[in-house]
């Protein structure tokens, strides 16, 4: 194993890792926001809208991310949607992650005790106020472990973005392997970068869970 390759390709790998973190962060935030909007629309929207949302969720969850990304990047121009690799990757992550986050939020809303909602309605609270002050806080506490877990899953899905030439860590690792034929070193670098990212997210998630749980206990 030639460790000197890490010094030679270190800046390139770090640049790719930065792109990976950017793609994951933006994709996760957008997917989570869209997922919350979908969950709210499914809960409060009219029946035809709920049917459309359910169809969207099942279609996206039932197809691989690679297929969705190919259709978006290579098939988009056929319907007038022309995107560069990076915007297409971010949009692909958003679309792919949103149904999963929507289902997580839906389960969180279902975990809110019905008695709390009925009590709020009994004292005359409006539905938006009930949603903001009762349902969302309780649902987020309940759904937080699942949200963190799927955010970790999305980190690993970013490797697929290299297929459409997004210069993230997998793209740079492939470049390193192709130029040096040192595929063991390249794969080791990839594994270490993703291990570090997942470890950081896991620790931040556990810390956030403890703080949120303590806040809810103090609030009660």
C-alpha positions in Angstrom: 0.0 0.0 0.0 1.5 3.3 -1.1 0.5 5.9 1.6 2.3 8.7 -0.3 -0.7 8.7 -2.7 -2.8 10.2 0.1 -0.5 13.2 0.2 -0.5 13.5 -3.5 -4.3 13.2 -4.0 -5.2 14.6 -0.5 -6.4 18.1 -1.8 -8.4 16.5 -4.6 -10.1 14.1 -2.2 -10.8 16.9 0.3 -12.4 18.9 -2.4 -14.6 16.0 -3.4 -15.5 15.4 0.3 -16.5 19.1 0.5 -18.8 18.7 -2.5 -20.2 15.5 -0.9 -21.0 17.3 2.3 -22.6 20.2 0.4 -24.8 17.8 -1.7 -25.8 15.8 1.4 -26.6 18.9 3.5 -28.6 20.8 0.8 -30.3 17.6 -0.4 -31.3 16.5 3.2 -32.6 19.9 4.2 -34.6 20.3 1.0 -35.9 16.7 1.1 -36.9 17.2 4.8 -38.7 20.4 4.0 -40.5 18.9 1.1 -41.3 15.8 3.1 -42.9 17.9 5.8 -45.0 19.7 3.2 -46.1 16.4 1.7 -47.0 15.0 5.2 -49.1 18.1 6.0 -50.8 18.1 2.6 -51.6 14.4 3.0 -53.0 15.1 6.5 -55.0 18.2 5.8 -55.5 18.2 2.0 -58.6 17.1 0.1 -59.0 13.5 -0.9 -57.9 13.8 -4.6 -54.7 15.5 -3.4 -54.1 12.8 -0.9 -54.4 10.2 -3.6 -51.9 12.0 -5.7 -49.5 12.3 -2.8 -49.8 8.6 -2.0 -49.1 7.7 -5.6 -46.0 10.0 -5.6 -44.7 8.4 -2.4 -45.2 4.8 -3.6 -43.6 5.5 -7.0 -40.5 7.2 -5.6 -40.0 4.7 -2.8 -40.6 1.8 -5.3 -37.9 2.9 -7.8 -34.1 3.0 -7.3 -32.4 6.3 -6.8 -30.0 5.6 -9.7 -33.0 5.2 -12.1 -34.6 8.4 -10.8 -31.3 10.3 -11.3 -30.9 9.0 -14.8 -34.4 10.0 -15.8 -33.9 13.4 -14.3 -30.5 14.1 -15.8 -30.7 12.4 -19.2 -34.5 12.3 -19.7 -35.1 15.8 -18.4 -34.1 17.6 -21.7 -36.8 15.6 -23.5 -39.4 17.6 -21.5 -37.5 20.8 -21.5 -35.7 20.4 -18.1 -32.0 21.0 -18.7 -29.9 20.9 -15.6 -26.2 20.8 -15.0 -24.8 17.8 -13.0 -24.8 19.5 -9.6 -28.3 21.0 -9.7 -29.6 17.7 -11.1 -28.0 15.8 -8.2 -29.4 18.1 -5.6 -32.9 17.9 -7.1 -32.5 14.2 -7.3 -31.6 13.8 -3.7 -34.6 16.1 -2.7 -37.1 14.1 -4.7 -35.7 10.7 -3.6 -35.6 11.6 0.1 -38.9 13.5 0.4 -41.3 10.5 0.5 -39.2 8.8 3.2 -39.2 12.0 5.3 -42.9 12.4 4.6 -43.6 9.0 6.0 -41.4 9.7 9.1 -43.3 12.9 9.7 -46.6 11.1 9.2 -45.8 8.6 11.8 -44.7 11.4 14.1 -48.0 13.2 13.7 -49.8 9.9 14.4 -47.9 9.6 17.7 -49.3 12.8 19.0 -51.9 11.9 21.7 -55.4 12.6 20.5 -56.4 13.9 23.9 -54.0 16.8 23.5 -55.4 17.8 20.2 -59.0 17.5 21.4 -58.2 19.6 24.5 -56.7 22.3 22.4 -59.7 22.4 20.2 -62.0 22.5 23.3 -60.3 25.7 24.5 -60.8 27.3 21.1 -57.3 27.0 19.6 -57.1 27.4 15.8 -55.8 24.5 13.7 -52.6 26.3 12.7 -51.9 27.1 16.3 -52.5 23.5 17.3 -50.2 22.4 14.6 -47.4 24.8 15.5 -47.6 24.5 19.3 -48.7 21.0 19.9 -48.4 18.6 16.9 -45.1 19.7 15.4 -43.0 19.7 18.7 -44.4 16.3 19.8 -44.1 14.8 16.3 -40.5 16.0 15.9 -39.4 14.5 19.2 -41.0 11.2 18.3 -39.6 11.2 14.7 -36.1 12.6 15.5 -34.3 9.2 15.7 -35.8 8.1 12.3 -35.0 11.5 10.8 -31.3 11.2 11.8 -31.2 7.6 10.6 -32.5 8.5 7.2 -30.2 11.5 7.0 -27.3 9.0 7.5 -28.7 6.8 4.7 -28.7 9.8 2.4 -25.0 10.3 2.9 -24.3 7.0 1.3 -26.7 7.8 -1.6 -24.5 10.7 -2.6 -22.0 8.3 -4.2 -24.5 7.7 -7.0 -24.1 11.4 -8.0 -20.7 10.5 -9.5 -22.6 8.7 -12.3 -23.7 12.1 -13.7 -20.2 13.6 -13.1 -20.9 15.5 -9.9 -17.3 16.0 -8.6 -18.0 14.5 -5.1 -15.8 12.1 -3.2 -16.7 9.0 -5.2 -15.9 10.8 -8.5 -12.5 11.9 -7.2 -11.7 8.4 -5.8 -12.5 6.9 -9.2 -10.2 9.5 -10.8 -7.4 8.6 -8.3 -7.8 4.9 -9.0 -7.9 5.4 -12.8 -4.7 7.5 -12.8 -2.7 5.4 -10.4 -4.3 1.9 -10.5 -4.1 2.1 -6.7 -7.7 0.9 -6.2 -7.1 -0.4 -2.7 -5.8 3.0 -1.4 -8.6 4.8 -3.3 -11.3 2.6 -1.8 -9.8 2.9 1.7 -9.9 6.7 1.4 -13.6 6.5 0.4 -14.4 4.3 3.3 -12.6 6.6 5.8 -14.3 9.7 4.5 -17.8 8.2 4.8 -17.1 6.7 8.2 -16.0 10.1 9.5 -19.1 11.8 8.1 -21.5 9.2 9.5 -19.8 9.2 12.9 -20.2 13.0 13.1 -23.8 12.9 12.1 -24.6 10.1 14.6 -23.0 12.0 17.4 -24.8 15.2 16.6 -28.0 13.3 16.3 -27.7 11.7 19.7 -26.8 15.0 21.3 -29.8 16.7 19.6 -32.0 13.9 20.9 -30.9 14.4 24.5 -31.4 18.2 24.3 -34.8 18.0 22.7 -36.0 15.3 25.1 -34.7 17.4 28.1 -36.5 20.4 26.7 -39.8 18.6 26.4 -39.5 17.2 29.9 -38.8 20.6 31.3 -41.7 22.0 29.3 -44.1 19.4 30.7 
